[in-house]
Amino acid sequence: MPALRANIDIREGSKLIVEIFIYLYIFFLGLCLGSFYNVVGLRIPINQSIIKPRSHCPNCNHTLSTIDLIPVFSYVVLSGKCRRCKASISLFYPIIEMITGILFMCAPIIMGWSHGLIVAWTLISLLVIISVSDINYMIIPDKVLLVFSALFFLERGFFPLLPWWDSILGALVGFTLLFIIAVLSKGGMGGGDIKLYGVIGFVMGVKIVLISFFLATFFGAFCGLIGMLIGKVKKGKPIPFGPFIALGALAAYFFGNQIFYWYRSMM
């Protein structure tokens, strides 16, 4: 019996090590993708190629070497400064890399290894890119939405919502809801936000997209209020809504059903 117990412990220990390695690999993959998504989100809105020129220091235009492009690690080693000119590099870059890595790693922990995980990783990718773009330029690029719309169309073809028409109805509800708000607020909602919610609705279906909109509105209002209290946000000045859409959409995708059943039990 002691020998049997020892063998079981060894197998369990080996399994745990493998699982840790897999999650760390996914985290590092997310870091690398986050670095790429920074490039996409910063270049696409101003019609620059995401391939050329290579990543460079915005101050001295020094082309970054491979050792300078290791996500987060290079930033820490270089103390957040360019190797050549010593100009400060924005903390924004490693923050986006870390957020992407954490989200990619947490997705299978929350959802398990299901078909929905592929959709989740694609959704995370879209939302990170549009957040980078919206924060920096107040733009959600049509090119990005078109590419991801095609990806989601393929994924929902293989992994459809049930019933199948929930995706179509979700897209219509998401788009129409934001369109009505834009009309009533006389431009208070951007066209990119409207189209983005059409894509999100297609991915999530009616119930979850409505929950995501409620959460995005709540997060946006709460952060806007805090921003005004500390003087970072001025009344009447537009703020990028894309990051709050991203936050609400991910919370709804991962926990929407639990939120719905909790709300129904409260009623």
N, C-alpha and C positions, 0 to 999 in steps of 0.2 A: 504493500500500500504506500509506504513512503516513496518508493521508486516511481510508482505510478503518479503520485501527486507531484513529484519533482518534474516528471516529463510533461505533465499538464502545465505546470508553472512555466517551464521553458517555452512551450508552444505559445502560451498566452503572452509571455514576454516578447517573443519573436514577432508575434502578430502586432503587438503594441508598437514595437520599433518600426515595423513596416508602415503602419498607419501614420505614425509621426513623420516618417520620411516622405510619404505621399503628400501630406498636408503642407509640409515645408516646401516641397517641390512646387505645389500649386501656388503657395504664397510667393515664391520667387518668380514663378511665371507671371503672376499678377503684377509684381513689381516691374518686370520688364515691359509688360503690356501697358502699364500705367505710364512709363516713360514714353512709349510710342504714342499713347493717346494724348499726352501733353503736346507732342508735335502736331498731331492731326488737329486737335482743338485750337491750336494757335495759328496754324498755317492755312487751313481750308477756308476760314472766313475771309482772309485777305488774298485768296486765290494764289497761294504759293504752293509749290510742289512739296509733297511730304517726303520726297526722296532726295532732291537737290535744292539748295546746297546742304551739305552735311551739317550736323549740329555744331554750333559755334557759340563763342562768347558774344553776347549782344553788345558788349562795350568795346572790345578790341578786335572782334571778328576772328579770333584764333580758333581754328578748327579743332574740335575736341577729339582726343585720342580714345581708344577703346577703354583704357584704364580710367578715363574721366567720365565715362558713361555708364558705369556700374550703378544701377538704381540705389539711391539712398546712401550706399557705402561711399561712393565717390564724394558726395556732398559732405559727409561727415569727415572723411579723411582730409579733404581740402578746406575744411572749416567754412564751407559755404562761400568760397572765393574762387575766382578764375586762377588757374595755375600760372598763367603768364602775367596778366596785368593786375591781379589781386583785387579786381572789382568784385563787389558782393553779388552773389547769385541769389535770386529770389527763393525764399523758403517754399513758395508755391509748388515748385517742381517735386521735391521729395514728399510733400504732403499728398499730392495727387498719386504718386507712386505707392505710398503707404496705404492710402485709402483703397486703391485698386487691389493691392495684394491682400489686404485684410478681407475685402468683400469676396474675392475669388476663393479664398480659403474657407470663409465662413459659409459660403453657399452650400457645399456638400454636408457640412456639419448640421446646418439647419434643415436641409431638404432630404438628405440621404443621397445615395447614388441612383437617382431616378432620371427618367427622360427629361423631366422639367429642369434638370440641372443645366442642360445644354442651353435651353432658353434663358435661364437665369444668368449664365455667363455672358450671353449675347446682350441681354438687357443691361447688365452692369457696364459692359463696354460702351454701349450707346449713351447711357446716362453720364458716365464719366466724361466722355468726349464733349457732349453738349454742355455739361457744367463748366468745363474749361473754356469753351467758346463763349458761353453766355456771361461768365464772370469777367472775361477780358474784353469782350467786344459788344455785349448785349445782343448777340446774334446766335440763333440756332440754325446752322447751315442746311439748306435743302439737300445738298449733295450727301451729307451724312445721313439724313433721314431717308433718302431714296435707297442708299446702299443697305441700311439696316431693315428697311421695309421689305426688301427682296429676301434678306436672310430670314426674317420672321415668317414671311409667306412660305418659304421652304420648310422651316422648322414646324410650323403649325400644320403643314401638309403631312408631315411624318408623325407629329405628336399633337393632334388636334384637341381643342377643348371639347367638352361634352355639355350640351349638344354642339354640333359643329358650327351652327350659325351664331353661337355666342361671340365668336371672334368678330364676325361682320357687324353684329349689333353693338358690340363693345366699341368698335372703331367709330361707328356712327354717333353713339352716345358721347364718347370722349371728344370727338371733333365738334359736335354740335353744342355741347355744354360750354366749351371754351369760346366758341364763336359767338354764342349769345352773350356771354360775359363781355367779350370784346366790343360788341355792338352797344350794349347798355352802358358800358364804362367809357365809350367813345375813344377807343384805342388804348385803354388801360391794360389790355392783354395783347401781346405781340403775335404776329402771324406764325412765327416759329413755335410758340407755345401751343397754338391751336393745332398745328399739324403734328407736333410731337404727341399730343394727347390722343390724336387719332391712331397713331402707331401703338401707343401704350394700351389703348382700348382693344386693339386687335390682338395684342399679346395676352391680355388679362381677362377679357370678357366684361360684361356689364357690371356685375356685382363688385368685382375687385377694382375696376377702374373708378367707380364711384367712391369707394373707400379710399383709394389713392388720392383722389381729388380733395376729399375732406382732409386727409392728413397733410397734403401739400399746402392747402390753404391755412391750416392750423400752424404748421411749422413756419410758413412765411409771415403770418400775422404776428406770431410770438417773437420771432427773430427781428422783425421790423420794429416792434415795440421796444425790445431791448436795445436795438440800435439807436432809436430816437432818444431813449433815456440816457444813453452814454454819449450821445452827440455824434455818432458815426453815420446816422441816417437822417436826412432832412425831410421834413414833411413836403409832399408833393414831388419829390425827386424820385424818378424811377429806379428800381433796383432789379437785378436779374432774378427772374422767378424760376429759371431752369434748375438751379441746385435744389430748390424746395420741391419742385416736381420730381426730381431724381430721388430725394429722400422719401417723399410720400409714396412714390411708385415702388421702391424697393421694400419699404416697410409693408406695403399692401401685398406685394407679391409673396413675401416670405411669411407674413403673419395675417393676411387678409381674412382667411376663413376663421381663424381664432377670434379676431376682432369682431367679425360679423356675429358669431355665435355668442360671444360675450355681450354684445349690444342687444341681441335679441333676448337673451336671458334677463337683462336688466329691464327690458320693456315688459 
